[in-house]
Amino acid sequence: MASTDERAVQRLALQGGLKAVASIEGRGEPKIGVEEFLAVAERFGLSASALERIRAIVEEEDWGTGPFLANYYSDLAETKVQAFERVARETFGTQYAIGLSSGTAALNSAFTAVGVGPGTEVICPAIGFFATAAAVVFARGVPVFCDVDDSLHMDAAKIEALITERTVALAPTHVMGGVCDMEAIMAVARRHGLKVVEDCAQSCGGQQNGRLIGTFGDIGCFSISAYKIVGGGEGGLLITNDERLYERAQGVAECGGLWRPDRFAPPRYDGELFCGTNYRMSEMEAAVDAVQLAKMPETVGRFRAVYTRILSQLGRYHQIVPQKLNDPAGAIGYCLRFYPETIELGERIVEALNAEGIGAGIRGANAGPDWHIYHSMLPITGTYGATEEGCPYRCPIYLERGGSASYARGDCPVADDLYDRCVNVGLNQWFTPADCDHVAQGINKVLSAYCDEDPEATPWL
Ligand SMILES: Cc1ncc(COP(=O)(O)O)c(C=O)c1O
């Protein structure tokens, strides 16, 4: 005969019996715990004493089940990714901003958003970075390279000759702290009804006539990687004022439609819904990047002060042409550049500058391949497709529309010449006024030894 207690255990809890599992004894630890956080702090190179202080603070905390480091389903008023996007909107004055896993993710999202797909072309600069043209291919479009001018940026005067009925967008890239002539580029784009995706990865904070780059085009893309002026670890940013473009870019970056107010509703307009991927920025990254981006004006201000102080002290030399600046006040200026008459002269100047303690470089003749110039971008120049059909270069839609993609050194002769001949002098935002004066004096000393002073030569500013 079962006792009353036994009967209570056997009876279903639904019928008033005792619960089979009254409580769980096992106790977990935070998913992201002390060691994980300290590993991040260590990675940033903090001193042993700073790490000990952090450990003492972090170990004292009672985290319960631990923090939930995700942008979605957080009960926080503002997640770190949302904070980063808010800082981006405030910094650039745009209506929309998306924090992404990389600058490449931003470009991949942007090109699909503006309508790049099979049978289309995008005009990209001859000098920039592989990721821009590769993102066009990733969106199933075909890049067409436009030559540069003395600024090393896309030559607005050469765009029109490259426009075909397949062209849907321009992809001006702001290179190495400089800025494109966006006003001229936008005029061409608007005349031809083309979208503009600005690649600002190398010049975050650059301006033309007081307007921040990234806000001229339909979409601005940024890399927030550790290599960049505003750098964290690996991150990206996309900004726009166009709601549809924002939603389509989100479509790419957020698995197709996770971002939509109702994920399962039919598309509200043509082109709203399609398959995307996951380019989400992580909370850890966003925590750093929100702070980094907020510091951007100060960082850029320091670089600009250094650049201007040095450039304003340089003499004019017959055998030297300084890089043309589309906006001297708007460039960031983390390096200064000039073109010597010949590569040989450039190599001698670079050797002498380095001997003076001034970090300088030149690519020179017969240099190896480099993913910052079109003729070295092998996956593109070789028109390699991921499958044997060779799309998008040999996509039937592209061929039907009269497209024929081929690439070779010589297509963009100004870029070919200037990229090899250009002398780069690296500058540091933390140079003191005295450091700047010493660098300027050193450059003048070397240039005076190898070139002729010429008051009629092109000025630096
Ligand atoms: C001009 C340009 N575009 C895009 C990228 C890609 O950015 P990420 O490395 O964040 O993907 C870079 C990075 O070097 C770049 O220089």
The ligand as an SDF file (V2000), in Angstrom:
LIG
                    3D

 16 16  0  0  0  0  0  0  0  0999 V2000
   39.5670   51.7820  -48.9390 C   0  0  0  0  0  0  0  0  0  0  0  0
   39.1960   50.5960  -48.1090 C   0  0  0  0  0  0  0  0  0  0  0  0
   37.9820   50.0530  -48.2440 N   0  0  0  0  0  0  0  0  0  0  0  0
   37.5990   48.9920  -47.5140 C   0  0  0  0  0  0  0  0  0  0  0  0
   38.4450   48.4130  -46.6040 C   0  0  0  0  0  0  0  0  0  0  0  0
   38.0020   47.1800  -45.8860 C   0  0  0  0  0  0  0  0  0  0  0  0
   37.7720   47.4070  -44.5400 O   0  0  0  0  0  0  0  0  0  0  0  0
   37.7610   46.1630  -43.5210 P   0  0  0  0  0  0  0  0  0  0  0  0
   39.1650   45.7100  -43.3850 O   0  0  0  0  0  0  0  0  0  0  0  0
   37.2260   46.7640  -42.2530 O   0  0  0  0  0  0  0  0  0  0  0  0
   36.8620   45.1430  -44.0850 O   0  0  0  0  0  0  0  0  0  0  0  0
   39.7130   48.9480  -46.4180 C   0  0  0  0  0  0  0  0  0  0  0  0
   40.6260   48.3440  -45.4340 C   0  0  0  0  0  0  0  0  0  0  0  0
   41.8090   48.3930  -45.5270 O   0  0  0  0  0  0  0  0  0  0  0  0
   40.1120   50.0710  -47.1890 C   0  0  0  0  0  0  0  0  0  0  0  0
   41.3210   50.6090  -47.0650 O   0  0  0  0  0  0  0  0  0  0  0  0
  1  2  1  0
  2  3  1  0
  2 15  2  0
  3  4  2  0
  4  5  1  0
  5  6  1  0
  5 12  2  0
  6  7  1  0
  7  8  1  0
  8  9  2  0
  8 10  1  0
  8 11  1  0
 12 13  1  0
 12 15  1  0
 13 14  2  0
 15 16  1  0
M  END
$$$$
